[in-house]
Amino acid sequence: MCTVVVSVAPSGPWPVVFLGLRDEAADRPWDPPAAWWPELGERVQGVHDREAGGAWLATATGPARASVVLNRHERPPEPEGGWETRGVLPLRAAADGDLPAGRPRQRPFTLLTADLEGASVTSWDGSALRAERLAPGVHVLTHGAVDDAAVPRVARWAPSFRAAEAPTGPPPAEGRADGLGGLDALADAGSSWGPWLDVLRESTALDERDPEALVRSDLLDGRWLGSLSLSLVAVAADDVRHVHVRLDDETRRHRESAGATRG
């Protein structure tokens, strides 16, 4: 369910920027970005999954890299020895530039990795591993292929993100706050991220259960899943910036409201 919008501009001082919405089970414990993995040192930080120990998104300095993993929907048979969490993938990619090879032991995924040279996408559907470099421009990643117009929210919002001026610098840290109010504060901060954040803000007028919604919340297989956080990331030659906004209170309120309506 996650959504990532990425801009690749090789000649810019920040050649890769991306906006990520992390969709996850509302009751799965997690921590905001920090250096949660002592074995990797302070240079690697990420959004920490307490349950499996990995990261949804990780960044590193020296050299500067960022990587984020999105779940896919295919359900291949479990490999001998069991599954390995997908959360190790962004950590390995950010820390060492180590990308998946061979036959991964993770459930299907799409992995975006960004550095000074640009952005690459590695996809595993349970039967084939594919890797591609993203062409310059704006792309949208979800549970399907890159820029998959069969996904309603891609078809609806990819043209809007492409029409808006893409960010050209680091995301604004000033005035950052959690919740949709935090999104408003970031959009109004006067940075180059304003046009993209305006598109995201426009999308929140949709019901969170609408297939075209970017900020999402719904009941799936008996569990509430929703957009728990927003990440704004920019990668330069010797720097990486990550601004993080928690949205899980919005998912909780929606869940409680829906429960009250059903009751």
N, C-alpha and C positions, 0 to 999 in steps of 0.2 A: 503493500500500500504506500510505501514512502515515495516522495517526489523530490527530484533534484533538478534544478535549472542551472546550466553551466554555460559560461561564455569563455571562448578561447580567442585571444587576441595576441598573437605571437610577438608583435612589435611593441606592445604596451609595456609600461614599467611593472604592471601586475598582470602577467599574461593569462592567468586563469583565475576566474572568480566563480563562485557558485553559491546558490541558495538551496538549503536542504530542509525539508519537512520530515521529521522522524515519526512514523506511524508505528505504534506498538501497543500490545495489550496494556490496558490502563492499570492493571494490578501487578505488572512486572517491575520490580525495583531497579532503580538506576540512579546515577549520579551525574551532575553537570561536569563540563570539561575540567580536567586537572591531570596531574601526573600520577595516575592510579596504579602504574605498573613499575615498581621499584627496579626490576631487572632491566628496564629500558631507560632509566634515568629521567632527569627533569626535562630533557629535550623533546620527549614524546608525551603529548597530552591528548585526551579524548573524552567522549561521552561514554561513561562506564556502565556496562550491563552487570549488575550485581549477581544475577542468577547464573550466568555462564562465564563471567569473568572477562569477556572481551570488550570490544568497542563498536559502536555504530559508526562513528566518525573519529578519525585520529589525525593529528597534525604533528609535524616534527620540524626542528630547526637543525641547521648544520649537517646536511643541506636542507633547504626548505621543501617540504612535501605536505600534501594533504590527501586523505583517502577516505571514502565513504562506501558502505555496502548496503545494497537494497535486496530484499528478498524477492524471489520469483515464486510462481505458483505451481510449477511442475512437482510431481511427487514420485521420484525414482525409488527403487528398493534400497533399503539401508545397507551400507557396505559392511563387509566383515570387520569386526572390531568397533562398530558403531559410528555415529556421526561425530564430527568435530565442529565446534561452534564456528559460525560464520564470522563472529566477532574478532577472531585472530587475524583475519585478512587485512582490514585497514591498519592494524598495528604493524604487521610485517611490511606492508607496502609503504607506510609512512616512515618507519624506522630505518629500513634498509633498501627500499625500492624492490622488495621481493614480491613478485607477482605469482599468482597460481600457475601451475604447470601440470602436465600429465592428467591424471584423473583425480580431481579434488575429493576429499572426504567430507565436504560440507554439503548441506542441502543446496538446491539451486540458488544462484545469486547473480547479481550484477555489481561489479566493483569499479568505481571511478577512482582514478589516481591522477593527481595533478602535481606538476613541478615546473621548473623554469622552461623546460622544453615543450610544455603543452599538457594535454590530457589524454589519457588512455582509458578504455573500457574493456574489462575482462568479464565475459558472461559464461556461466555454466548452467545448462538446462537439465543436467543429470545424464546426458548422453554425449554431448559435445562441448568442448571448451573453445571459446572464440575470443580473439583479442583484436581491437581496432584502435587506431589513433583518431581522435575527433578532429574534424576539419575546423578551420576558423569559423566562428559564428556562434550562434546560440542553439543549445540542444536541451532536450528534456528527457530525463530518465525516470522510469517507473518500474513496474514488475515485468514489463515486456521488452521489446527491442528499443534501441535508441530512437527517439522521435516517433514512437509508435502511435500513429493517428487512430488506430483501433481502440485506444484507451481514451474514454471520453474526456478526461481532464486534460490530456495532451492536445486533443483536437480543439478543445475550447480555448486553452490559454497559451499554447505555444506561439500562435500568431501575435498575441498581445505582448509577450515577453520579447519577441523578435522586433516588434515595432517600437518598443520602448528603448531608450538609450541604455546600453549595458553599463554596469559599474566599471569605473576605470581606476579605482583605488581601494584602500582598505575600508571595511565597514565602520560606521560610526559607533564609537564606544560610549560617547557622552549621552546621558539621559536614558541609558538602557534600563528597561523595567520588564517584568514578566507579564504574561497574559497578552491579550489582544491590544490592551493599552500600550504595552511595550512595542508592539508593531507600529502603532500610531506614532509613538515617540521617535522611533527610528526613521520612519518615513518622513517625518517633519524636521529631521535633524539637519537638512541642507547638504547632505553628502551626495556623491555620485550614485549611491544606491537608491535614491529617492524614486526614480521611475519604476524600477523593478518592485520596490515595496508598495508603490501605489497600485500596481497590478495585483499583487498579493492581497492588499487591503480590499480592492474591488471584489476579489473572489470570495471574500468572507460574507458577502451579502447572500450567497447561496446557503441553503440548508446543509449542514455538515454530512447528511446522508445522501445528498445529491451526487450521482456518479461523476459530475463535472467539478465537484468541490475540490479545492486544494487543501484546505484545513478541514480535516475529516474526523468523524466520530460515528461508529455504528456497532451493532451487535453482529458478531461473526462466529459461528460454531459455538455459541453460548458464552462468548467472552467479548467484553467491550474493548474495541480497538479504536485508537484515535491519534490525532496529531499531537504528540506530547511535547515537542520542542521544535524550534526554528534555529537553524545555524546559517550564518553569513560568513563565508570564507574567502580570503584572497591570498594568492601565492605570488611572491616576487623572487628575485634572484637569491636574496639572503634573508628573507623574512616571510613569515606566514601569520595571518591574523584570523582570529575566529571569535565572532560575537555570537553569543548563545542566549536565546529567550525561551523560558519554560512556558508551555501552553497547557500543561496537564490539568490545571484548575478549570480550563474551559471544557476539557473532555469530561471531567468529573461533574461539572454543573449540567452538561448536556445529558449525561447518563442519569443523574438524579431526576432531571426534568422529565426524561422519557419514562423513567420508572413510575413517577407520579402520574403521568398521563395514562399509562397502561393500567395503573391501579384504579 
